[in-house]
Amino acid sequence: MEASRDRIRYINPKNIESLHVSKEEKAVYIALKEDMVFLTADQILDQYLGIQDPSSVLLMVDKKVVQDKSAMKVDKSFIGSVERIPLADANYLDESFQHMDIVLISLSYEGDKKQEIRIRGSSAPFSF
């Protein structure tokens, strides 16, 4: 699987078979276990919450807003919980927003620490 900046994938570290760094090609190769299932944002909304029309949903993964849901895929085994928060009861919002929902996807981590890959020279780590 090749991940690029326009594709956001959340991978359970338990599903990584091996990791290879090629200095010659300036690339990192991640071999994944064969039985992995990736879900798109629309599939998550449908399967976990029964939302058929995601046009009025603000999607968040681990407290971060998803900017482009069409580029997002999540390893199904990495999904800890999916919660729907309707904005209809937020009377301080303009009426045009009250039909919307916030959907919070929490990823499941073993222990208290989020898994990270740190690349020297990078200002921010890649998180799984």
N, CA, C and O atoms as CSV, one atom per row, in Angstrom:
chain,resi,resn,atom,element,x,y,z
A,1,MET,N,N,0.850,-1.172,0.000
A,1,MET,CA,C,0.000,0.000,0.000
A,1,MET,C,C,0.895,1.234,0.000
A,1,MET,O,O,1.848,1.316,0.776
A,2,GLU,N,N,0.596,2.168,-0.847
A,2,GLU,CA,C,1.363,3.399,-0.910
A,2,GLU,C,C,0.504,4.535,-0.365
A,2,GLU,O,O,-0.579,4.807,-0.883
A,3,ALA,N,N,0.995,5.197,0.683
A,3,ALA,CA,C,0.263,6.314,1.276
A,3,ALA,C,C,0.911,7.608,0.809
A,3,ALA,O,O,2.135,7.742,0.824
A,4,SER,N,N,0.099,8.539,0.403
A,4,SER,CA,C,0.614,9.834,0.003
A,4,SER,C,C,-0.070,10.900,0.835
A,4,SER,O,O,-0.966,10.602,1.625
A,5,ARG,N,N,0.351,12.138,0.660
A,5,ARG,CA,C,-0.193,13.219,1.468
A,5,ARG,C,C,-1.684,13.430,1.253
A,5,ARG,O,O,-2.362,13.964,2.131
A,6,ASP,N,N,-2.203,13.023,0.112
A,6,ASP,CA,C,-3.627,13.219,-0.135
A,6,ASP,C,C,-4.481,12.058,0.373
A,6,ASP,O,O,-5.706,12.105,0.261
A,7,ARG,N,N,-3.862,11.029,0.925
A,7,ARG,CA,C,-4.589,9.892,1.485
A,7,ARG,C,C,-4.267,9.798,2.973
A,7,ARG,O,O,-3.100,9.745,3.362
A,8,ILE,N,N,-5.299,9.777,3.791
A,8,ILE,CA,C,-5.108,9.666,5.227
A,8,ILE,C,C,-5.552,8.271,5.634
A,8,ILE,O,O,-6.718,7.913,5.469
A,9,ARG,N,N,-4.627,7.485,6.165
A,9,ARG,CA,C,-4.960,6.144,6.604
A,9,ARG,C,C,-4.562,5.989,8.061
A,9,ARG,O,O,-3.470,6.376,8.477
A,10,TYR,N,N,-5.469,5.418,8.813
A,10,TYR,CA,C,-5.212,5.126,10.209
A,10,TYR,C,C,-5.034,3.626,10.322
A,10,TYR,O,O,-5.962,2.861,10.061
A,11,ILE,N,N,-3.828,3.203,10.717
A,11,ILE,CA,C,-3.472,1.789,10.722
A,11,ILE,C,C,-3.191,1.344,12.150
A,11,ILE,O,O,-2.427,1.984,12.872
A,12,ASN,N,N,-3.810,0.253,12.545
A,12,ASN,CA,C,-3.538,-0.350,13.838
A,12,ASN,C,C,-2.112,-0.907,13.797
A,12,ASN,O,O,-1.804,-1.731,12.936
A,13,PRO,N,N,-1.235,-0.472,14.715
A,13,PRO,CA,C,0.153,-0.963,14.700
A,13,PRO,C,C,0.259,-2.486,14.787
A,13,PRO,O,O,1.253,-3.058,14.340
A,14,LYS,N,N,-0.750,-3.147,15.354
A,14,LYS,CA,C,-0.737,-4.610,15.434
A,14,LYS,C,C,-0.838,-5.251,14.056
A,14,LYS,O,O,-0.500,-6.423,13.889
A,15,ASN,N,N,-1.298,-4.492,13.071
A,15,ASN,CA,C,-1.468,-5.036,11.724
A,15,ASN,C,C,-0.289,-4.753,10.805
A,15,ASN,O,O,-0.373,-4.985,9.599
A,16,ILE,N,N,0.797,-4.258,11.359
A,16,ILE,CA,C,2.006,-4.036,10.571
A,16,ILE,C,C,2.870,-5.282,10.652
A,16,ILE,O,O,3.297,-5.692,11.731
A,17,GLU,N,N,3.120,-5.875,9.497
A,17,GLU,CA,C,3.943,-7.079,9.415
A,17,GLU,C,C,5.426,-6.716,9.516
A,17,GLU,O,O,6.170,-7.310,10.297
A,18,SER,N,N,5.847,-5.723,8.708
A,18,SER,CA,C,7.250,-5.308,8.729
A,18,SER,C,C,7.373,-3.872,8.219
A,18,SER,O,O,6.456,-3.322,7.610
A,19,LEU,N,N,8.522,-3.299,8.488
A,19,LEU,CA,C,8.818,-1.925,8.099
A,19,LEU,C,C,10.221,-1.907,7.493
A,19,LEU,O,O,11.164,-2.437,8.080
A,20,HIS,N,N,10.351,-1.294,6.314
A,20,HIS,CA,C,11.648,-1.235,5.643
A,20,HIS,C,C,11.909,0.200,5.195
A,20,HIS,O,O,11.055,0.837,4.578
A,21,VAL,N,N,13.102,0.694,5.515
A,21,VAL,CA,C,13.493,2.032,5.101
A,21,VAL,C,C,14.545,1.905,4.008
A,21,VAL,O,O,15.574,1.256,4.194
A,22,SER,N,N,14.276,2.531,2.863
A,22,SER,CA,C,15.218,2.520,1.755
A,22,SER,C,C,15.818,3.913,1.619
A,22,SER,O,O,15.147,4.853,1.193
A,23,LYS,N,N,17.092,4.033,1.988
A,23,LYS,CA,C,17.771,5.331,1.872
A,23,LYS,C,C,18.010,5.684,0.409
A,23,LYS,O,O,17.971,6.856,0.034
A,24,GLU,N,N,18.257,4.664,-0.420
A,24,GLU,CA,C,18.506,4.913,-1.832
A,24,GLU,C,C,17.269,5.508,-2.508
A,24,GLU,O,O,17.374,6.460,-3.281
A,25,GLU,N,N,16.114,4.947,-2.215
A,25,GLU,CA,C,14.873,5.420,-2.833
A,25,GLU,C,C,14.188,6.521,-2.024
A,25,GLU,O,O,13.179,7.088,-2.445
A,26,LYS,N,N,14.760,6.811,-0.854
A,26,LYS,CA,C,14.186,7.808,0.059
A,26,LYS,C,C,12.716,7.502,0.315
A,26,LYS,O,O,11.840,8.349,0.139
A,27,ALA,N,N,12.471,6.237,0.744
A,27,ALA,CA,C,11.099,5.789,0.959
A,27,ALA,C,C,11.031,4.865,2.169
A,27,ALA,O,O,12.017,4.238,2.556
A,28,VAL,N,N,9.851,4.802,2.748
A,28,VAL,CA,C,9.561,3.879,3.840
A,28,VAL,C,C,8.470,2.930,3.341
A,28,VAL,O,O,7.419,3.366,2.871
A,29,TYR,N,N,8.735,1.642,3.451
A,29,TYR,CA,C,7.784,0.636,3.008
A,29,TYR,C,C,7.216,-0.081,4.231
A,29,TYR,O,O,7.959,-0.549,5.093
A,30,ILE,N,N,5.896,-0.160,4.291
A,30,ILE,CA,C,5.215,-0.834,5.389
A,30,ILE,C,C,4.454,-2.008,4.792
A,30,ILE,O,O,3.570,-1.827,3.954
A,31,ALA,N,N,4.803,-3.209,5.229
A,31,ALA,CA,C,4.072,-4.406,4.803
A,31,ALA,C,C,3.000,-4.680,5.842
A,31,ALA,O,O,3.281,-4.761,7.038
A,32,LEU,N,N,1.766,-4.821,5.372
A,32,LEU,CA,C,0.633,-5.026,6.263
A,32,LEU,C,C,0.178,-6.473,6.220
A,32,LEU,O,O,0.388,-7.173,5.230
A,33,LYS,N,N,-0.443,-6.912,7.297
A,33,LYS,CA,C,-1.012,-8.253,7.342
A,33,LYS,C,C,-2.155,-8.323,6.337
A,33,LYS,O,O,-2.829,-7.325,6.081
A,34,GLU,N,N,-2.362,-9.475,5.785
A,34,GLU,CA,C,-3.322,-9.641,4.688
A,34,GLU,C,C,-4.776,-9.494,5.093
A,34,GLU,O,O,-5.601,-9.125,4.258
A,35,ASP,N,N,-5.122,-9.769,6.342
A,35,ASP,CA,C,-6.519,-9.787,6.729
A,35,ASP,C,C,-7.059,-8.415,7.157
A,35,ASP,O,O,-8.078,-8.349,7.845
A,36,MET,N,N,-6.411,-7.348,6.772
A,36,MET,CA,C,-6.849,-6.009,7.159
A,36,MET,C,C,-8.043,-5.559,6.319
A,36,MET,O,O,-8.152,-5.879,5.135
A,37,VAL,N,N,-8.934,-4.810,6.965
A,37,VAL,CA,C,-10.084,-4.230,6.286
A,37,VAL,C,C,-10.069,-2.730,6.565
A,37,VAL,O,O,-10.110,-2.304,7.719
A,38,PHE,N,N,-10.011,-1.933,5.496
A,38,PHE,CA,C,-10.077,-0.487,5.636
A,38,PHE,C,C,-11.488,-0.015,5.345
A,38,PHE,O,O,-12.119,-0.469,4.390
A,39,LEU,N,N,-11.985,0.904,6.174
A,39,LEU,CA,C,-13.302,1.488,5.970
A,39,LEU,C,C,-13.151,2.957,5.598
A,39,LEU,O,O,-12.318,3.671,6.158
A,40,THR,N,N,-13.967,3.398,4.647
A,40,THR,CA,C,-14.004,4.815,4.304
A,40,THR,C,C,-14.874,5.536,5.336
A,40,THR,O,O,-15.558,4.898,6.136
A,41,ALA,N,N,-14.843,6.854,5.310
A,41,ALA,CA,C,-15.673,7.641,6.225
A,41,ALA,C,C,-17.146,7.313,6.025
A,41,ALA,O,O,-17.879,7.143,6.999
A,42,ASP,N,N,-17.588,7.222,4.777
A,42,ASP,CA,C,-18.991,6.914,4.499
A,42,ASP,C,C,-19.388,5.530,5.022
A,42,ASP,O,O,-20.494,5.352,5.532
A,43,GLN,N,N,-18.492,4.557,4.895
A,43,GLN,CA,C,-18.781,3.217,5.405
A,43,GLN,C,C,-18.886,3.223,6.926
A,43,GLN,O,O,-19.750,2.547,7.486
A,44,ILE,N,N,-18.025,3.970,7.597
A,44,ILE,CA,C,-18.082,4.063,9.061
A,44,ILE,C,C,-19.399,4.695,9.490
A,44,ILE,O,O,-20.060,4.197,10.401
A,45,LEU,N,N,-19.782,5.789,8.839
A,45,LEU,CA,C,-21.027,6.470,9.187
A,45,LEU,C,C,-22.229,5.555,8.979
A,45,LEU,O,O,-23.154,5.557,9.790
A,46,ASP,N,N,-22.225,4.785,7.917
A,46,ASP,CA,C,-23.337,3.890,7.618
A,46,ASP,C,C,-23.361,2.682,8.562
A,46,ASP,O,O,-24.399,2.372,9.146
A,47,GLN,N,N,-22.223,2.003,8.713
A,47,GLN,CA,C,-22.177,0.765,9.487
A,47,GLN,C,C,-22.338,0.978,10.988
A,47,GLN,O,O,-22.977,0.167,11.659
A,48,TYR,N,N,-21.771,2.051,11.523
A,48,TYR,CA,C,-21.801,2.259,12.967
A,48,TYR,C,C,-22.982,3.113,13.424
A,48,TYR,O,O,-23.460,2.948,14.546
A,49,LEU,N,N,-23.465,4.033,12.561
A,49,LEU,CA,C,-24.501,4.963,12.998
A,49,LEU,C,C,-25.738,4.971,12.102
A,49,LEU,O,O,-26.739,5.602,12.442
A,50,GLY,N,N,-25.685,4.286,10.976
A,50,GLY,CA,C,-26.821,4.265,10.060
A,50,GLY,C,C,-27.049,5.580,9.339
A,50,GLY,O,O,-28.166,5.859,8.905
A,51,ILE,N,N,-26.006,6.397,9.205
A,51,ILE,CA,C,-26.115,7.681,8.507
A,51,ILE,C,C,-25.912,7.435,7.021
A,51,ILE,O,O,-24.824,7.045,6.598
A,52,GLN,N,N,-26.952,7.661,6.227
A,52,GLN,CA,C,-26.887,7.459,4.790
A,52,GLN,C,C,-26.425,8.705,4.042
A,52,GLN,O,O,-25.781,8.606,2.998
A,53,ASP,N,N,-26.760,9.887,4.586
A,53,ASP,CA,C,-26.390,11.154,3.940
A,53,ASP,C,C,-25.393,11.904,4.830
A,53,ASP,O,O,-25.794,12.589,5.770
A,54,PRO,N,N,-24.112,11.777,4.538
A,54,PRO,CA,C,-23.096,12.389,5.396
A,54,PRO,C,C,-22.838,13.873,5.110
A,54,PRO,O,O,-21.867,14.438,5.614
A,55,SER,N,N,-23.695,14.504,4.307
A,55,SER,CA,C,-23.434,15.896,3.923
A,55,SER,C,C,-23.592,16.878,5.072
A,55,SER,O,O,-23.103,18.003,4.979
A,56,SER,N,N,-24.259,16.491,6.151
A,56,SER,CA,C,-24.428,17.401,7.283
A,56,SER,C,C,-23.701,16.891,8.527
A,56,SER,O,O,-24.166,17.071,9.653
A,57,VAL,N,N,-22.547,16.249,8.301
A,57,VAL,CA,C,-21.765,15.672,9.393
A,57,VAL,C,C,-20.376,16.299,9.423
A,57,VAL,O,O,-19.701,16.401,8.398
A,58,LEU,N,N,-19.962,16.718,10.621
A,58,LEU,CA,C,-18.580,17.131,10.853
A,58,LEU,C,C,-17.888,15.927,11.466
A,58,LEU,O,O,-18.286,15.456,12.532
A,59,LEU,N,N,-16.865,15.430,10.808
A,59,LEU,CA,C,-16.193,14.199,11.207
A,59,LEU,C,C,-14.892,14.520,11.918
A,59,LEU,O,O,-14.098,15.334,11.446
A,60,MET,N,N,-14.676,13.864,13.076
A,60,MET,CA,C,-13.441,14.037,13.840
A,60,MET,C,C,-12.866,12.667,14.182
A,60,MET,O,O,-13.600,11.749,14.548
A,61,VAL,N,N,-11.541,12.539,14.060
A,61,VAL,CA,C,-10.843,11.324,14.468
A,61,VAL,C,C,-9.848,11.724,15.546
A,61,VAL,O,O,-8.974,12.563,15.326
A,62,ASP,N,N,-9.994,11.113,16.710
A,62,ASP,CA,C,-9.146,11.435,17.864
A,62,ASP,C,C,-9.030,12.941,18.095
A,62,ASP,O,O,-7.932,13.478,18.242
A,63,LYS,N,N,-10.170,13.604,18.124
A,63,LYS,CA,C,-10.303,15.032,18.443
A,63,LYS,C,C,-9.728,15.961,17.378
A,63,LYS,O,O,-9.530,17.148,17.639
A,64,LYS,N,N,-9.459,15.441,16.188
A,64,LYS,CA,C,-8.971,16.266,15.084
A,64,LYS,C,C,-10.001,16.246,13.960
A,64,LYS,O,O,-10.492,15.184,13.578
A,65,VAL,N,N,-10.323,17.418,13.436
A,65,VAL,CA,C,-11.300,17.522,12.359
A,65,VAL,C,C,-10.720,16.923,11.079
A,65,VAL,O,O,-9.581,17.211,10.712
A,66,VAL,N,N,-11.502,16.099,10.412
A,66,VAL,CA,C,-11.109,15.519,9.128
A,66,VAL,C,C,-11.414,16.556,8.060
A,66,VAL,O,O,-12.568,16.943,7.877
A,67,GLN,N,N,-10.385,17.004,7.356
A,67,GLN,CA,C,-10.538,18.040,6.337
A,67,GLN,C,C,-11.127,17.493,5.042
A,67,GLN,O,O,-11.938,18.158,4.397
A,68,ASP,N,N,-10.721,16.288,4.662
A,68,ASP,CA,C,-11.191,15.685,3.415
A,68,ASP,C,C,-11.597,14.246,3.691
A,68,ASP,O,O,-10.753,13.350,3.709
A,69,LYS,N,N,-12.888,14.025,3.904
A,69,LYS,CA,C,-13.339,12.682,4.277
A,69,LYS,C,C,-13.188,11.681,3.130
A,69,LYS,O,O,-13.131,10.474,3.369
A,70,SER,N,N,-13.124,12.165,1.900
A,70,SER,CA,C,-12.971,11.241,0.774
A,70,SER,C,C,-11.579,10.606,0.752
A,70,SER,O,O,-11.385,9.569,0.117
A,71,ALA,N,N,-10.616,11.212,1.433
A,71,ALA,CA,C,-9.250,10.691,1.455
A,71,ALA,C,C,-8.970,9.826,2.677
A,71,ALA,O,O,-7.865,9.303,2.822
A,72,MET,N,N,-9.959,9.669,3.559
A,72,MET,CA,C,-9.740,8.982,4.827
A,72,MET,C,C,-10.120,7.509,4.756
A,72,MET,O,O,-11.175,7.152,4.232
A,73,LYS,N,N,-9.250,6.661,5.290
A,73,LYS,CA,C,-9.547,5.235,5.452
A,73,LYS,C,C,-9.008,4.818,6.819
A,73,LYS,O,O,-7.923,5.229,7.230
A,74,VAL,N,N,-9.792,3.993,7.512
A,74,VAL,CA,C,-9.422,3.557,8.849
A,74,VAL,C,C,-9.406,2.033,8.888
A,74,VAL,O,O,-10.336,1.377,8.417
A,75,ASP,N,N,-8.342,1.483,9.454
A,75,ASP,CA,C,-8.249,0.055,9.708
A,75,ASP,C,C,-9.393,-0.295,10.673
A,75,ASP,O,O,-9.455,0.243,11.779
A,76,LYS,N,N,-10.279,-1.177,10.264
A,76,LYS,CA,C,-11.472,-1.490,11.052
A,76,LYS,C,C,-11.119,-1.945,12.468
A,76,LYS,O,O,-11.845,-1.632,13.412
A,77,SER,N,N,-10.030,-2.669,12.628
A,77,SER,CA,C,-9.646,-3.163,13.956
A,77,SER,C,C,-9.123,-2.045,14.865
A,77,SER,O,O,-8.906,-2.269,16.056
A,78,PHE,N,N,-8.922,-0.867,14.323
A,78,PHE,CA,C,-8.370,0.264,15.071
A,78,PHE,C,C,-9.467,1.180,15.620
A,78,PHE,O,O,-9.184,2.091,16.398
A,79,ILE,N,N,-10.718,0.939,15.217
A,79,ILE,CA,C,-11.824,1.780,15.663
A,79,ILE,C,C,-12.232,1.357,17.072
A,79,ILE,O,O,-12.651,0.223,17.301
A,80,GLY,N,N,-12.098,2.299,18.013
A,80,GLY,CA,C,-12.486,2.025,19.397
A,80,GLY,C,C,-13.946,2.333,19.633
A,80,GLY,O,O,-14.676,1.515,20.192
A,81,SER,N,N,-14.382,3.523,19.204
A,81,SER,CA,C,-15.782,3.904,19.362
A,81,SER,C,C,-16.154,4.953,18.329
A,81,SER,O,O,-15.299,5.678,17.820
A,82,VAL,N,N,-17.442,5.022,18.029
A,82,VAL,CA,C,-17.986,6.020,17.113
A,82,VAL,C,C,-19.198,6.632,17.811
A,82,VAL,O,O,-20.135,5.923,18.178
A,83,GLU,N,N,-19.172,7.949,17.989
A,83,GLU,CA,C,-20.227,8.632,18.737
A,83,GLU,C,C,-20.824,9.761,17.899
A,83,GLU,O,O,-20.105,10.504,17.231
A,84,ARG,N,N,-22.132,9.872,17.947
A,84,ARG,CA,C,-22.851,10.913,17.205
A,84,ARG,C,C,-23.351,11.960,18.200
A,84,ARG,O,O,-24.009,11.629,19.187
A,85,ILE,N,N,-23.028,13.235,17.928
A,85,ILE,CA,C,-23.482,14.332,18.768
A,85,ILE,C,C,-24.325,15.268,17.907
A,85,ILE,O,O,-23.785,15.999,17.077
A,86,PRO,N,N,-25.650,15.250,18.101
A,86,PRO,CA,C,-26.504,16.148,17.313
A,86,PRO,C,C,-26.393,17.583,17.828
A,86,PRO,O,O,-26.318,17.815,19.035
A,87,LEU,N,N,-26.384,18.536,16.906
A,87,LEU,CA,C,-26.300,19.946,17.280
A,87,LEU,C,C,-27.672,20.592,17.431
A,87,LEU,O,O,-27.768,21.793,17.681
A,88,ALA,N,N,-28.726,19.809,17.282
A,88,ALA,CA,C,-30.087,20.346,17.353
A,88,ALA,C,C,-30.389,20.985,18.703
A,88,ALA,O,O,-31.167,21.936,18.774
A,89,ASP,N,N,-29.789,20.478,19.767
A,89,ASP,CA,C,-30.057,21.003,21.106
A,89,ASP,C,C,-29.179,22.194,21.482
A,89,ASP,O,O,-29.367,22.790,22.542
A,90,ALA,N,N,-28.241,22.538,20.640
A,90,ALA,CA,C,-27.354,23.670,20.932
A,90,ALA,C,C,-28.061,24.954,20.511
A,90,ALA,O,O,-27.888,25.421,19.385
A,91,ASN,N,N,-28.850,25.519,21.406
A,91,ASN,CA,C,-29.689,26.670,21.066
A,91,ASN,C,C,-28.892,27.953,20.826
A,91,ASN,O,O,-29.454,28.942,20.356
A,92,TYR,N,N,-27.611,27.955,21.135
A,92,TYR,CA,C,-26.786,29.133,20.888
A,92,TYR,C,C,-26.247,29.182,19.459
A,92,TYR,O,O,-25.695,30.198,19.036
A,93,LEU,N,N,-26.408,28.089,18.719
A,93,LEU,CA,C,-25.971,28.059,17.326
A,93,LEU,C,C,-27.041,28.637,16.419
A,93,LEU,O,O,-28.234,28.576,16.719
A,94,ASP,N,N,-26.604,29.185,15.331
A,94,ASP,CA,C,-27.525,29.650,14.301
A,94,ASP,C,C,-28.352,28.458,13.804
A,94,ASP,O,O,-27.844,27.338,13.741
A,95,GLU,N,N,-29.598,28.686,13.458
A,95,GLU,CA,C,-30.486,27.602,13.017
A,95,GLU,C,C,-29.937,26.839,11.816
A,95,GLU,O,O,-30.241,25.658,11.647
A,96,SER,N,N,-29.149,27.484,10.997
A,96,SER,CA,C,-28.616,26.814,9.808
A,96,SER,C,C,-27.637,25.690,10.162
A,96,SER,O,O,-27.348,24.844,9.317
A,97,PHE,N,N,-27.121,25.668,11.405
A,97,PHE,CA,C,-26.190,24.623,11.835
A,97,PHE,C,C,-26.868,23.546,12.679
A,97,PHE,O,O,-26.275,22.494,12.919
A,98,GLN,N,N,-28.079,23.784,13.127
A,98,GLN,CA,C,-28.704,22.869,14.074
A,98,GLN,C,C,-29.128,21.532,13.451
A,98,GLN,O,O,-29.462,20.600,14.183
A,99,HIS,N,N,-29.123,21.423,12.153
A,99,HIS,CA,C,-29.433,20.140,11.507
A,99,HIS,C,C,-28.201,19.238,11.407
A,99,HIS,O,O,-28.298,18.085,10.987
A,100,MET,N,N,-27.054,19.770,11.791
A,100,MET,CA,C,-25.792,19.036,11.647
A,100,MET,C,C,-25.521,18.132,12.851
A,100,MET,O,O,-26.096,18.304,13.926
A,101,ASP,N,N,-24.627,17.162,12.636
A,101,ASP,CA,C,-24.137,16.277,13.687
A,101,ASP,C,C,-22.618,16.319,13.691
A,101,ASP,O,O,-21.984,16.526,12.656
A,102,ILE,N,N,-22.055,16.120,14.855
A,102,ILE,CA,C,-20.612,15.892,14.971
A,102,ILE,C,C,-20.453,14.400,15.226
A,102,ILE,O,O,-21.121,13.840,16.095
A,103,VAL,N,N,-19.569,13.758,14.468
A,103,VAL,CA,C,-19.288,12.340,14.677
A,103,VAL,C,C,-17.844,12.216,15.137
A,103,VAL,O,O,-16.908,12.624,14.450
A,104,LEU,N,N,-17.695,11.633,16.336
A,104,LEU,CA,C,-16.379,11.446,16.938
A,104,LEU,C,C,-15.964,9.988,16.793
A,104,LEU,O,O,-16.643,9.085,17.282
A,105,ILE,N,N,-14.844,9.770,16.115
A,105,ILE,CA,C,-14.276,8.433,15.992
A,105,ILE,C,C,-13.050,8.400,16.894
A,105,ILE,O,O,-12.117,9.186,16.729
A,106,SER,N,N,-13.070,7.475,17.850
A,106,SER,CA,C,-11.924,7.302,18.743
A,106,SER,C,C,-11.210,6.021,18.355
A,106,SER,O,O,-11.827,4.965,18.224
A,107,LEU,N,N,-9.910,6.129,18.174
A,107,LEU,CA,C,-9.111,4.960,17.834
A,107,LEU,C,C,-8.690,4.263,19.109
A,107,LEU,O,O,-8.523,4.909,20.143
A,108,SER,N,N,-8.515,2.951,19.050
A,108,SER,CA,C,-8.154,2.185,20.246
A,108,SER,C,C,-6.643,1.964,20.274
A,108,SER,O,O,-6.044,1.436,19.337
A,109,TYR,N,N,-6.064,2.385,21.377
A,109,TYR,CA,C,-4.625,2.231,21.595
A,109,TYR,C,C,-4.413,1.292,22.762
A,109,TYR,O,O,-5.187,1.285,23.720
A,110,GLU,N,N,-3.361,0.502,22.674
A,110,GLU,CA,C,-3.025,-0.379,23.774
A,110,GLU,C,C,-2.264,0.432,24.807
A,110,GLU,O,O,-1.271,1.078,24.475
A,111,GLY,N,N,-2.707,0.410,26.036
A,111,GLY,CA,C,-2.064,1.211,27.075
A,111,GLY,C,C,-2.501,2.661,26.956
A,111,GLY,O,O,-3.517,2.962,26.330
A,112,ASP,N,N,-1.746,3.539,27.548
A,112,ASP,CA,C,-2.111,4.954,27.569
A,112,ASP,C,C,-1.441,5.768,26.475
A,112,ASP,O,O,-1.822,6.915,26.244
A,113,LYS,N,N,-0.457,5.201,25.801
A,113,LYS,CA,C,0.339,5.988,24.880
A,113,LYS,C,C,-0.045,5.737,23.430
A,113,LYS,O,O,-0.214,4.591,23.013
A,114,LYS,N,N,-0.182,6.801,22.674
A,114,LYS,CA,C,-0.456,6.725,21.247
A,114,LYS,C,C,0.816,6.269,20.536
A,114,LYS,O,O,1.909,6.730,20.861
A,115,GLN,N,N,0.677,5.371,19.573
A,115,GLN,CA,C,1.820,4.884,18.814
A,115,GLN,C,C,2.318,5.965,17.860
A,115,GLN,O,O,1.511,6.652,17.234
A,116,GLU,N,N,3.618,6.123,17.741
A,116,GLU,CA,C,4.185,7.148,16.871
A,116,GLU,C,C,5.366,6.605,16.091
A,116,GLU,O,O,6.061,5.687,16.525
A,117,ILE,N,N,5.570,7.202,14.928
A,117,ILE,CA,C,6.797,6.986,14.172
A,117,ILE,C,C,7.472,8.342,14.121
A,117,ILE,O,O,6.892,9.307,13.623
A,118,ARG,N,N,8.670,8.422,14.621
A,118,ARG,CA,C,9.406,9.688,14.612
A,118,ARG,C,C,10.470,9.636,13.518
A,118,ARG,O,O,11.255,8.691,13.438
A,119,ILE,N,N,10.479,10.651,12.696
A,119,ILE,CA,C,11.458,10.750,11.620
A,119,ILE,C,C,12.357,11.931,11.934
A,119,ILE,O,O,11.877,13.053,12.090
A,120,ARG,N,N,13.643,11.691,12.028
A,120,ARG,CA,C,14.579,12.739,12.366
A,120,ARG,C,C,14.498,13.854,11.331
A,120,ARG,O,O,14.521,13.610,10.125
A,121,GLY,N,N,14.403,15.086,11.833
A,121,GLY,CA,C,14.309,16.232,10.945
A,121,GLY,C,C,12.875,16.677,10.731
A,121,GLY,O,O,12.634,17.762,10.202
A,122,SER,N,N,11.940,15.865,11.127
A,122,SER,CA,C,10.523,16.202,10.994
A,122,SER,C,C,10.061,16.914,12.255
A,122,SER,O,O,10.428,16.521,13.362
A,123,SER,N,N,9.260,17.955,12.095
A,123,SER,CA,C,8.805,18.710,13.252
A,123,SER,C,C,7.674,18.009,13.986
A,123,SER,O,O,7.466,18.260,15.173
A,124,ALA,N,N,6.947,17.144,13.315
A,124,ALA,CA,C,5.827,16.460,13.951
A,124,ALA,C,C,5.899,14.961,13.665
A,124,ALA,O,O,6.207,14.567,12.540
A,125,PRO,N,N,5.620,14.118,14.660
A,125,PRO,CA,C,5.643,12.675,14.421
A,125,PRO,C,C,4.398,12.241,13.665
A,125,PRO,O,O,3.356,12.896,13.712
A,126,PHE,N,N,4.533,11.119,12.966
A,126,PHE,CA,C,3.382,10.471,12.361
A,126,PHE,C,C,2.750,9.620,13.448
A,126,PHE,O,O,3.462,8.891,14.138
A,127,SER,N,N,1.474,9.686,13.618
A,127,SER,CA,C,0.806,8.906,14.652
A,127,SER,C,C,-0.061,7.844,14.020
A,127,SER,O,O,-0.648,8.043,12.957
A,128,PHE,N,N,-0.132,6.703,14.701
A,128,PHE,CA,C,-1.028,5.621,14.303
A,128,PHE,C,C,-2.148,5.573,15.284
A,128,PHE,O,O,-3.042,4.735,15.160
